[in-house]
Every structure is written in C-alpha cells, then in structure tokens.
C-alpha cells in the first residue's frame, strides 16, 4: 500500500486546522498556535501559513511575518536532537563565541543548520537565563552550564546514541 503525497498534505492541513481552531480564542493566539504546530509536527511549513491565517482571519503575510521574525520557529524539519548555544553578552564573556565555533567545526554546520545525517540541529540563542553559569548550552530542552569544548563533545556523544 502506498500513500499519496496529496493524502499526506491533506492530513497535515487537517491537523494544522485542528491545532489553530483549538487555540483561536486565546488572547494573542498566533504565537501559541505556531508553537503548538512546531511541537506537534516538527516545523512550520510554508503551506501551513495560509491555513493558520484563514482560521485566525489574518493575512498570510501577517502569519508569515511572525514565523520568519522569531528564530525559534523552524521552517524546515530539524534534526533528531537540537543543540542551542547561548551567544548573549554574559556567555560571550566566558567563551561562548569560541564554543560556538567549536560546535560548528565539530558538526560541520552553521547555526540554523542540521547535520547531513539529520542527527543534530545547531542553533544560537541570545539568552537561556543561565548567565551565571555560562557558557550555557541547551540540548533538547535540557540546560547545561559552564560548557567547555570537551563537555560539548560529550553532550554531542550523548545525543548521537
């Protein structure tokens, strides 16, 4: 049995509509809807934008503007794990820029990219709220402080398992 691509697209549109409809009465519903879509489906596809816009009675441009403004919204599927390295001033003062360069060299990707095997998406973030323990790194939502290049390598080894 094969599944037609149009069937998959229709299933996705239905799921987007369900997510948006369930949250449209929230105060300022767009951001919660976008977070829910990303959590449920892994990313916000360009084809999702007009569906969300229709449910909220917004223009597609308005929804697109929010999706593209915030770096947290992923417009393509991410890796099986996500590593975010803080690049804010407090973390920069204790080596975050060098740590970011180490991560990019080690993974062979730039910030915002996913490794070719789909294992890790590397992102930069501008404050994880862990300024006293910089450089701070978040791996799949778990926060780590005082991360050295060696500790970063160990964290990457853990996500590769």
Backbone as a printed PyTorch tensor [residue, N CA C, xyz], in Angstrom:
tensor([[[ 0.8450, -1.1800,  0.0000],
         [ 0.0000,  0.0000,  0.0000],
         [ 0.8850,  1.2360,  0.0000]],

        [[ 0.5930,  2.1690, -0.8610],
         [ 1.3300,  3.4300, -0.9020],
         [ 0.4290,  4.5630, -0.4530]],

        [[ 1.0760,  5.5720,  0.0610],
         [ 0.3400,  6.7520,  0.4950],
         [ 0.6760,  7.8870, -0.4510]],

        [[-0.3230,  8.4630, -1.0180],
         [-0.1570,  9.5800, -1.9480],
         [ 0.3010, 10.8190, -1.1920]],

        [[ 1.1940, 11.5730, -1.8180],
         [ 1.6920, 12.8100, -1.2050],
         [ 0.5530, 13.7730, -0.9070]],

        [[-0.4370, 13.8130, -1.7930],
         [-1.5650, 14.7160, -1.5590],
         [-2.3690, 14.2760, -0.3400]],

        [[-2.3900, 12.9490, -0.0620],
         [-3.0600, 12.4710,  1.1520],
         [-2.3280, 12.9810,  2.3940]],

        [[-0.9970, 12.9190,  2.3580],
         [-0.2050, 13.4070,  3.4900],
         [-0.3980, 14.9010,  3.6840]],

        [[-0.4380, 15.6360,  2.5840],
         [-0.6530, 17.0830,  2.6770],
         [-2.0240, 17.3750,  3.2630]],

        [[-3.0150, 16.6220,  2.8570],
         [-4.3720, 16.8230,  3.3830],
         [-4.4310, 16.5080,  4.8760]],

        [[-3.7230, 15.4650,  5.2910],
         [-3.6800, 15.1180,  6.7150],
         [-3.0160, 16.2440,  7.4990]],

        [[-1.9390, 16.7940,  6.9560],
         [-1.2430, 17.8930,  7.6380],
         [-2.1460, 19.1270,  7.7370]],

        [[-2.8130, 19.4640,  6.6410],
         [-3.7120, 20.6230,  6.6600],
         [-4.8000, 20.4210,  7.7180]],

        [[-5.3430, 19.2300,  7.7940],
         [-6.3770, 18.9410,  8.7920],
         [-5.8290, 19.1280, 10.2020]],

        [[-4.6040, 18.6320, 10.4370],
         [-4.0000, 18.7490, 11.7720],
         [-3.7200, 20.2140, 12.1090]],

        [[-3.2450, 20.9760, 11.1370],
         [-2.9900, 22.4130, 11.3590],
         [-4.2970, 23.1090, 11.7280]],

        [[-5.3410, 22.7730, 10.9830],
         [-6.6480, 23.3910, 11.2450],
         [-7.1410, 23.0500, 12.6570]],

        [[-6.9530, 21.8000, 13.0740],
         [-7.3670, 21.3870, 14.4290],
         [-6.5950, 22.1690, 15.4930]],

        [[-5.2920, 22.2630, 15.3160],
         [-4.4510, 22.9790, 16.2910],
         [-4.8650, 24.4510, 16.3670]],

        [[-5.0310, 25.0740, 15.2090],
         [-5.3750, 26.5010, 15.1830],
         [-6.7750, 26.7510, 15.7470]],

        [[-7.7020, 25.9120, 15.3780],
         [-9.0840, 26.0960, 15.8490],
         [-9.1680, 25.9310, 17.3650]],

        [[-8.4220, 24.9870, 17.9020],
         [-8.4540, 24.7480, 19.3500],
         [-7.8950, 25.9130, 20.1500]],

        [[-7.0730, 26.7600, 19.5080],
         [-6.4150, 27.8560, 20.2330],
         [-6.8350, 29.2430, 19.7580]],

        [[-7.7070, 29.3400, 18.7890],
         [-8.0180, 30.6560, 18.2130],
         [-8.7000, 31.6080, 19.1630]],

        [[-9.2940, 31.1090, 20.2430],
         [-9.9520, 32.0090, 21.1870],
         [-9.0270, 32.4720, 22.3060]],

        [[-7.7830, 32.0230, 22.2790],
         [-6.8180, 32.5140, 23.2590],
         [-6.5260, 33.9840, 22.9850]],

        [[-6.0830, 34.6880, 23.9900],
         [-5.6420, 36.0790, 23.7970],
         [-4.3100, 36.0200, 23.0480]],

        [[-4.2220, 36.6820, 21.9130],
         [-2.9930, 36.6420, 21.1100],
         [-2.6810, 35.2200, 20.6720]],

        [[-3.5670, 34.6020, 19.9060],
         [-3.4450, 33.1630, 19.6410],
         [-2.3460, 32.7470, 18.6640]],

        [[-1.8220, 33.6600, 17.8790],
         [-0.9040, 33.2400, 16.8220],
         [ 0.3550, 32.5560, 17.3570]],

        [[ 1.0000, 33.1490, 18.3240],
         [ 2.2450, 32.5650, 18.8500],
         [ 1.9750, 31.1920, 19.4750]],

        [[ 0.9550, 31.0440, 20.3360],
         [ 0.6870, 29.6960, 20.8690],
         [ 0.3650, 28.6700, 19.7690]],

        [[-0.3190, 29.0990, 18.7370],
         [-0.6310, 28.1860, 17.6310],
         [ 0.6570, 27.7680, 16.9220]],

        [[ 1.5230, 28.7230, 16.6600],
         [ 2.7770, 28.3920, 15.9720],
         [ 3.6350, 27.4500, 16.8140]],

        [[ 3.6890, 27.7100, 18.1210],
         [ 4.4430, 26.7970, 18.9960],
         [ 3.8230, 25.3980, 18.9730]],

        [[ 2.5000, 25.3370, 19.0140],
         [ 1.8310, 24.0280, 19.0160],
         [ 2.0680, 23.2740, 17.7110]],

        [[ 2.0240, 23.9860, 16.6050],
         [ 2.2760, 23.3460, 15.3030],
         [ 3.6980, 22.7980, 15.2720]],

        [[ 4.6420, 23.6070, 15.7050],
         [ 6.0340, 23.1550, 15.6770],
         [ 6.2530, 21.9740, 16.6100]],

        [[ 5.6390, 22.0240, 17.7790],
         [ 5.7900, 20.9090, 18.7250],
         [ 5.1520, 19.6340, 18.1810]],

        [[ 4.0180, 19.7780, 17.5620],
         [ 3.2860, 18.6110, 17.0630],
         [ 3.8670, 18.0580, 15.7630]],

        [[ 4.2750, 18.9430, 14.8580],
         [ 4.6770, 18.4980, 13.5240],
         [ 6.1500, 18.7520, 13.2040]],

        [[ 6.8840, 19.3230, 14.1450],
         [ 8.3260, 19.4750, 13.9740],
         [ 8.7770, 20.7670, 13.3340]],

        [[ 7.9470, 21.3750, 12.5340],
         [ 8.2950, 22.6420, 11.9100],
         [ 7.0230, 23.2780, 11.3550]],

        [[ 7.1640, 24.5380, 10.9300],
         [ 6.0450, 25.2590, 10.3250],
         [ 6.3370, 25.3760,  8.8450]],

        [[ 5.6690, 24.5800,  8.0800],
         [ 5.8560, 24.5810,  6.6330],
         [ 5.2000, 25.8180,  6.0210]],

        [[ 5.7350, 26.2630,  4.9010],
         [ 5.1420, 27.4320,  4.2320],
         [ 3.6760, 27.1780,  3.8970]],

        [[ 3.3260, 25.9270,  3.6020],
         [ 1.9400, 25.5960,  3.2760],
         [ 1.0170, 25.6900,  4.4920]],

        [[ 1.5970, 25.7140,  5.6920],
         [ 0.7850, 25.8380,  6.9100],
         [ 0.2840, 27.2680,  7.1070]],

        [[ 1.0280, 28.2160,  6.5970],
         [ 0.7540, 29.6370,  6.8510],
         [-0.6490, 30.0510,  6.4120]],

        [[-1.0820, 29.7560,  5.1780],
         [-2.4340, 30.1970,  4.7940],
         [-3.5410, 29.5010,  5.5760]],

        [[-3.2890, 28.2900,  6.0340],
         [-4.2960, 27.5720,  6.8320],
         [-4.4720, 28.2830,  8.1690]],

        [[-3.3660, 28.6040,  8.8170],
         [-3.4210, 29.3230, 10.0930],
         [-4.0470, 30.6940,  9.8910]],

        [[-3.6590, 31.3750,  8.8260],
         [-4.2050, 32.7020,  8.5400],
         [-5.7210, 32.6420,  8.3690]],

        [[-6.1860, 31.6370,  7.6620],
         [-7.6320, 31.5060,  7.4410],
         [-8.3760, 31.2990,  8.7590]],

        [[-7.8530, 30.4300,  9.6150],
         [-8.5180, 30.1540, 10.8950],
         [-8.5640, 31.4100, 11.7640]],

        [[-7.5080, 32.2140, 11.7180],
         [-7.4370, 33.4080, 12.5670],
         [-7.9600, 34.6650, 11.8880]],

        [[-8.3770, 34.5310, 10.6220],
         [-8.8410, 35.6850,  9.8520],
         [-7.7540, 36.7650,  9.7580]],

        [[-6.5480, 36.2870,  9.5050],
         [-5.4060, 37.1790,  9.2830],
         [-4.9520, 37.0060,  7.8410]],

        [[-4.0800, 37.8730,  7.3960],
         [-3.4880, 37.6670,  6.0800],
         [-2.3300, 36.6720,  6.2200]],

        [[-2.0540, 35.9870,  5.1400],
         [-0.9160, 35.0630,  5.1430],
         [ 0.3790, 35.8330,  5.4010]],

        [[ 0.4410, 37.0730,  4.9450],
         [ 1.6340, 37.8900,  5.1690],
         [ 1.8590, 38.1500,  6.6580]],

        [[ 0.7650, 38.3620,  7.3920],
         [ 0.9100, 38.5880,  8.8300],
         [ 1.4770, 37.3510,  9.5270]],

        [[ 0.9540, 36.1950,  9.1750],
         [ 1.4320, 34.9520,  9.7900],
         [ 2.8770, 34.6850,  9.3580]],

        [[ 3.1390, 34.8470,  8.0830],
         [ 4.4950, 34.6430,  7.5710],
         [ 5.4850, 35.5670,  8.2790]],

        [[ 5.0810, 36.8160,  8.5050],
         [ 5.9580, 37.7760,  9.1690],
         [ 6.3540, 37.3200, 10.5700]],

        [[ 5.4100, 36.7570, 11.2920],
         [ 5.7080, 36.2830, 12.6510],
         [ 6.6080, 35.0410, 12.5870]],

        [[ 6.3010, 34.1220, 11.6880],
         [ 7.0980, 32.8960, 11.5640],
         [ 8.5500, 33.2220, 11.2290]],

        [[ 8.7410, 34.1700, 10.3510],
         [10.1050, 34.4870,  9.9170],
         [10.8250, 35.4460, 10.8650]],

        [[10.0770, 36.1520, 11.7100],
         [10.7010, 37.0920, 12.6350],
         [11.3890, 36.3660, 13.7920]],

        [[10.7200, 35.3710, 14.3440],
         [11.2350, 34.6720, 15.5230],
         [12.0740, 33.4640, 15.1170]],

        [[13.3190, 33.4400, 15.5760],
         [14.2260, 32.3550, 15.2320],
         [13.7810, 31.0180, 15.7940]],

        [[12.9800, 31.0230, 16.8290],
         [12.5450, 29.7540, 17.4300],
         [11.6230, 28.9650, 16.5210]],

        [[11.0220, 29.6170, 15.5480],
         [10.1290, 28.8890, 14.6440],
         [10.9300, 28.3150, 13.4910]],

        [[10.8900, 27.0220, 13.3880],
         [11.6510, 26.3000, 12.3720],
         [10.7800, 26.1290, 11.1320]],

        [[11.3270, 26.4700,  9.9730],
         [10.5720, 26.3670,  8.7250],
         [10.9200, 25.1360,  7.9150]],

        [[11.7810, 24.3090,  8.4650],
         [12.1310, 23.0370,  7.8320],
         [12.3230, 22.0180,  8.9550]],

        [[12.1860, 20.7530,  8.6350],
         [12.3620, 19.7470,  9.6950],
         [13.7360, 19.8850, 10.3500]],

        [[13.7810, 19.7340, 11.6590],
         [15.0340, 19.8000, 12.3880],
         [15.6430, 18.4210, 12.5530]],

        [[16.7720, 18.3930, 13.2270],
         [17.4450, 17.1350, 13.4900],
         [16.7480, 16.3700, 14.6120]],

        [[17.2230, 15.1560, 14.8350],
         [16.6410, 14.3460, 15.9170],
         [16.9290, 14.9840, 17.2760]],

        [[18.0010, 15.7540, 17.3680],
         [18.3330, 16.4990, 18.5830],
         [18.6130, 17.9450, 18.1870]],

        [[18.3490, 18.8490, 19.1060],
         [18.6300, 20.2620, 18.8810],
         [19.5760, 20.7680, 19.9600]],

        [[20.6790, 21.3660, 19.5320],
         [21.6320, 21.9820, 20.4540],
         [21.5940, 23.4760, 20.2310]],

        [[21.3340, 24.2140, 21.2970],
         [21.2980, 25.6770, 21.2370],
         [22.3990, 26.2220, 22.1200]],

        [[23.2200, 27.0820, 21.5740],
         [24.3300, 27.6580, 22.3260],
         [24.0590, 29.1370, 22.5280]],

        [[24.0870, 29.5640, 23.7730],
         [23.8500, 30.9660, 24.0930],
         [24.9920, 31.8280, 23.5610]],

        [[24.6390, 32.8880, 22.8810],
         [25.6180, 33.8240, 22.3340],
         [25.4100, 35.2350, 22.8930]],

        [[24.6930, 35.3510, 24.0000],
         [24.4630, 36.6580, 24.6160],
         [25.7310, 37.1250, 25.3320]],

        [[25.7290, 38.3820, 25.7560],
         [26.9300, 39.0170, 26.2780],
         [27.5550, 38.2620, 27.4430]],

        [[26.7590, 37.8500, 28.4070],
         [27.3290, 37.1810, 29.5830],
         [28.0300, 35.8840, 29.1830]],

        [[27.4370, 35.1330, 28.2860],
         [28.0770, 33.8910, 27.8380],
         [29.2690, 34.1880, 26.9310]],

        [[29.1610, 35.2530, 26.1300],
         [30.3050, 35.6340, 25.2960],
         [31.5190, 35.9670, 26.1580]],

        [[31.2850, 36.5930, 27.3140],
         [32.3850, 36.9880, 28.1930],
         [33.1490, 35.7890, 28.7410]],

        [[32.5330, 34.6040, 28.6890],
         [33.2070, 33.4130, 29.2210],
         [33.3980, 32.3430, 28.1430]],

        [[33.4350, 32.7710, 26.8750],
         [33.8520, 31.8420, 25.8320],
         [32.7930, 31.2640, 24.9270]],

        [[31.6100, 31.8480, 24.8940],
         [30.5410, 31.2830, 24.0600],
         [30.8430, 31.3570, 22.5630]],

        [[31.5180, 32.4220, 22.1420],
         [31.8310, 32.5250, 20.7080],
         [32.7730, 31.4020, 20.2840]],

        [[33.7850, 31.1400, 21.0860],
         [34.7180, 30.0500, 20.7760],
         [34.0010, 28.6990, 20.8530]],

        [[33.0960, 28.5720, 21.8230],
         [32.3430, 27.3240, 21.9370],
         [31.4490, 27.1180, 20.7110]],

        [[30.8330, 28.1960, 20.2420],
         [30.0180, 28.1060, 19.0290],
         [30.8560, 27.7140, 17.8160]],

        [[32.0390, 28.3010, 17.7040],
         [32.9370, 27.9510, 16.5940],
         [33.3450, 26.4840, 16.6810]],

        [[33.6120, 26.0150, 17.8980],
         [33.9590, 24.6030, 18.0940],
         [32.8010, 23.7090, 17.6470]],

        [[31.5900, 24.0620, 18.0490],
         [30.4150, 23.2510, 17.6830],
         [30.2150, 23.2310, 16.1670]],

        [[30.3820, 24.3680, 15.5310],
         [30.2050, 24.4360, 14.0700],
         [31.2450, 23.5800, 13.3590]],

        [[32.5010, 23.6550, 13.8320],
         [33.5610, 22.8160, 13.2300],
         [33.2620, 21.3420, 13.4690]],

        [[32.9060, 21.0010, 14.6820],
         [32.6730, 19.6000, 15.0530],
         [31.5060, 18.9940, 14.2620]],

        [[30.4510, 19.7760, 14.0910],
         [29.2600, 19.2520, 13.4070],
         [29.2950, 19.4810, 11.8970]],

        [[30.1230, 20.4090, 11.4520],
         [30.1980, 20.7070, 10.0190],
         [28.9880, 21.4700,  9.5110]],

        [[28.3470, 22.2270, 10.3950],
         [27.1860, 23.0440, 10.0080],
         [27.3140, 24.4150, 10.6480]],

        [[26.5610, 25.3410, 10.1420],
         [26.4710, 26.6790, 10.7260],
         [25.2620, 26.7190, 11.6530]],

        [[25.1600, 27.7720, 12.4360],
         [23.9640, 27.9590, 13.2570],
         [22.7360, 27.9720, 12.3540]],

        [[21.6920, 27.3080, 12.7750],
         [20.4540, 27.2500, 11.9990],
         [20.4100, 26.0900, 11.0260]],

        [[21.4550, 25.2840, 10.9990],
         [21.5090, 24.1590, 10.0650],
         [21.4790, 22.8290, 10.8070]],

        [[21.1820, 21.7870, 10.0500],
         [21.1220, 20.4240, 10.5840],
         [22.2010, 19.5890,  9.9140]],

        [[22.8210, 18.7150, 10.6710],
         [23.8480, 17.8480, 10.1040],
         [23.2580, 16.9970,  8.9790]],

        [[24.1160, 16.5990,  8.0520],
         [23.6340, 15.8830,  6.8630],
         [22.9550, 14.5630,  7.2050]],

        [[23.2940, 13.9650,  8.3430],
         [22.6370, 12.7140,  8.7360],
         [21.3550, 12.9560,  9.5300]],

        [[21.0050, 14.2440,  9.7150],
         [19.7670, 14.5730, 10.4180],
         [19.8490, 14.3750, 11.9240]],

        [[21.0470, 14.1850, 12.4520],
         [21.1780, 13.9040, 13.8830],
         [20.9960, 15.1450, 14.7480]],

        [[21.6170, 16.2590, 14.3650],
         [21.6470, 17.4280, 15.2570],
         [21.3660, 18.7010, 14.4690]],

        [[20.4970, 19.5190, 15.0130],
         [20.3130, 20.8840, 14.5350],
         [21.0390, 21.7930, 15.5110]],

        [[21.8700, 22.6670, 14.9860],
         [22.6370, 23.6010, 15.8160],
         [22.0310, 24.9920, 15.6850]],

        [[21.6980, 25.5860, 16.7980],
         [21.1300, 26.9330, 16.7980],
         [21.8770, 27.8090, 17.7870]],

        [[21.8660, 29.0970, 17.5290],
         [22.3370, 30.0520, 18.5170],
         [21.1120, 30.6750, 19.1660]],

        [[21.2600, 31.0820, 20.3980],
         [20.1730, 31.7000, 21.1220],
         [20.7820, 32.8610, 21.9080]],

        [[19.9700, 33.8630, 22.1760],
         [20.5040, 35.0350, 22.8480],
         [19.9230, 35.1820, 24.2360]],

        [[20.1670, 34.2710, 25.0440],
         [19.9620, 34.1810, 26.4920],
         [19.1010, 32.9800, 26.8310]],

        [[19.6770, 32.1200, 27.6140],
         [18.9720, 30.9570, 28.1430],
         [18.6410, 31.1710, 29.6160]],

        [[18.9210, 32.3810, 30.1270],
         [18.6190, 32.6700, 31.5270],
         [19.5520, 31.9460, 32.4880]],

        [[20.7230, 31.6190, 32.0370],
         [21.6930, 30.8860, 32.8510],
         [23.0190, 31.6530, 32.8750]],

        [[22.9180, 32.9800, 32.9560],
         [24.0690, 33.8580, 32.7720],
         [25.1880, 33.5990, 33.7800]],

        [[24.8650, 33.2100, 34.9800],
         [25.8980, 32.9860, 35.9910],
         [26.7090, 31.7300, 35.7250]],

        [[26.2080, 30.8630, 34.8450],
         [26.8780, 29.5950, 34.5790],
         [27.2550, 29.4460, 33.1190]],

        [[27.5880, 30.5580, 32.4600],
         [27.9520, 30.4830, 31.0530],
         [29.3120, 29.8620, 30.8300]],

        [[29.5770, 29.4470, 29.6260],
         [28.6500, 29.4360, 28.5090],
         [27.5570, 28.3800, 28.6920]],

        [[26.3590, 28.7820, 28.3490],
         [25.2060, 27.9090, 28.5240],
         [24.8230, 27.2510, 27.2010]],

        [[24.4160, 26.0080, 27.3090],
         [24.0030, 25.2190, 26.1490],
         [22.7240, 24.4910, 26.5320]],

        [[21.8220, 24.3910, 25.5860],
         [20.5820, 23.6450, 25.7910],
         [20.5280, 22.5340, 24.7560]],

        [[20.3250, 21.3160, 25.2390],
         [20.2180, 20.1710, 24.3410],
         [18.8490, 19.5350, 24.5580]],

        [[18.0380, 19.5880, 23.5350],
         [16.6610, 19.0680, 23.5990],
         [15.9310, 19.5550, 24.8480]],

        [[16.0820, 20.8500, 25.1240],
         [15.3590, 21.4560, 26.2260],
         [16.0560, 21.3650, 27.5670]],

        [[17.1010, 20.5760, 27.6870],
         [17.8130, 20.4490, 28.9640],
         [18.9890, 21.4250, 28.9740]],

        [[19.0430, 22.2210, 30.0300],
         [20.0390, 23.2770, 30.1510],
         [21.3260, 22.7630, 30.7920]],

        [[22.4590, 23.1770, 30.2400],
         [23.7700, 22.8170, 30.7700],
         [24.5750, 24.0990, 30.9360]],

        [[25.2950, 24.2230, 32.0450],
         [26.1000, 25.3930, 32.3190],
         [27.5770, 25.0770, 32.3370]],

        [[28.3620, 26.1770, 32.1760],
         [29.8270, 26.0870, 32.1580],
         [30.2950, 24.9980, 31.1980]],

        [[29.7920, 25.0760, 29.9970],
         [30.0980, 24.0550, 28.9980],
         [31.4200, 24.3960, 28.3080]],

        [[32.3430, 23.5050, 28.4150],
         [33.6400, 23.6250, 27.7320],
         [33.5440, 22.8840, 26.3990]],

        [[34.5260, 23.0540, 25.5210],
         [34.5120, 22.2670, 24.2890],
         [34.4750, 20.7520, 24.5680]],

        [[35.1880, 20.3060, 25.5720],
         [35.1780, 18.8680, 25.9060],
         [33.7860, 18.4310, 26.3820]],

        [[33.1430, 19.2700, 27.1910],
         [31.7870, 18.9340, 27.6660],
         [30.8070, 18.9590, 26.5030]],

        [[30.9910, 19.8950, 25.5840],
         [30.1290, 19.9580, 24.4030],
         [30.2790, 18.6750, 23.5770]],

        [[31.5180, 18.2190, 23.4170],
         [31.7450, 16.9630, 22.6850],
         [31.0420, 15.7980, 23.3760]],

        [[31.0960, 15.7870, 24.7060],
         [30.4230, 14.7190, 25.4580],
         [28.9070, 14.7960, 25.2600]],

        [[28.3620, 16.0120, 25.2680],
         [26.9210, 16.1760, 25.0420],
         [26.5400, 15.6990, 23.6430]],

        [[27.3870, 16.0140, 22.6720],
         [27.1070, 15.5410, 21.3080],
         [27.1680, 14.0180, 21.2390]],

        [[28.1030, 13.4290, 21.9950],
         [28.1770, 11.9680, 22.0380],
         [26.9250, 11.3580, 22.6300]],

        [[26.3550, 12.0350, 23.6310],
         [25.1290, 11.5340, 24.2550],
         [23.9500, 11.5920, 23.2870]],

        [[23.8500, 12.6420, 22.4980],
         [22.7040, 12.7410, 21.5840],
         [22.8730, 11.8220, 20.3710]],

        [[24.1080, 11.4320, 20.0970],
         [24.3550, 10.5480, 18.9480],
         [23.9570,  9.1110, 19.2560]],

        [[23.8010,  8.7930, 20.5340],
         [23.4380,  7.4140, 20.8960],
         [22.0410,  7.0880, 20.4950]]])
